[in-house]
Amino acid sequence: MRFISRLNPGPGIADFWTEFRKPNPYRWPALGISMLITFTLLYLFTQERVVLPPERPVVTYITSFAPDRTEAEIVAANIANQQQQDEIARLAAERQERIRDMYRTLGEMSGMDVERIEREAAEERAAEQAAEATANTSPPARPAADAPLGPAPPAADPAQ
């Protein structure tokens, strides 16, 4: 019962009205600012923002091949594409060889042993290819049948 008697707003309102009636030049601006702050905070806290999931995209399929192509046309197109890819690879290899020639010339002019550097680079490439070949052919490691699936339990302290 005592708690409810402390929630009586009457004396608080009477006190406010007594102070507000006193002639003070700042009472209306102070009331306006306090009401503005109060209502602004209430407005900000009562806004509900809902973010909807994005709309499903409209998929447009682009067909670049005629649907009625024959098997011979498909094979001919594949052969032409492969010839084009081979030509691109040949040009890239020529470009790489020209770059290597420029580096060889630069190395010779700088006084480096170009043949030794090329030999070491070839050995490194061969070792990398061999490691890659063994990595691709070896089966993935499997845990032992009696190995625990989770992390190991903490070791017991013998001092305890």
BELDAKA-V824994 format. One record per backbone hydrogen bond with DSSP energy under -1.0 kcal/mol. NH is the residue of the N-H (numbers start at 1). CO is the residue of the C=O. Records with the same first field share a line. If there is no record, write none. Layout:
BEGIN
NH = CO ; CO
END
This chain:
BEGIN
5 = 1
7 = 4
13 = 9
14 = 10
15 = 11
16 = 12
17 = 13
18 = 14
19 = 15
20 = 16
21 = 17
27 = 24
30 = 26
31 = 27
32 = 28
33 = 29
34 = 30
35 = 31
36 = 32
37 = 33
38 = 34
39 = 35
40 = 36
41 = 37
42 = 38
43 = 39
44 = 40
45 = 41
46 = 42
69 = 66
74 = 70
75 = 71
76 = 72
77 = 73
78 = 74
79 = 75
80 = 76
81 = 77
82 = 78
83 = 79
84 = 80
85 = 81
86 = 82
87 = 83
88 = 84
89 = 85
90 = 86
91 = 87
92 = 88
93 = 89
94 = 90
95 = 91
96 = 92
97 = 93
98 = 94
99 = 95
100 = 96
101 = 97
102 = 98
103 = 99
104 = 100
105 = 101
106 = 102
107 = 103
108 = 104
109 = 105
110 = 106
112 = 107
114 = 112
117 = 113
118 = 114
119 = 115
120 = 116
121 = 117
122 = 118
123 = 119
124 = 120
125 = 121
126 = 122
127 = 123
128 = 124
129 = 125
130 = 126
131 = 127
132 = 128
133 = 129
134 = 130
135 = 131
136 = 132
137 = 133
138 = 134
147 = 144
160 = 157
END
